[in-house]
């Protein structure tokens, strides 16, 4: 059981996605895609056509890298929770 807590949440998320039932994984991935699509729409409405350039700048920015890493891990944890609670 201790091995579950080892490694980064993102690494564990990948394991869970690959090892959970295909239906649960597909549902979670579909929800994530829909959420990303909604966020892209929101960004385009707020920032106009330049949103992709702004996003690329943010991703390549060293000052944002730690925040992006932290947010990625948090999203992985939330997604794992979604999958595991449905798997019970």
Secondary structure, DSSP 8 states (H G I E B T S, - for coil): -GGGGSS-HHHHHHHHHHHS-HHHHHHHHHHHHHHHHHHHHHHHHHHGGGHHHHHHHHHH-HHHHHHHHHHHHHHHHHHHHHHHHH--
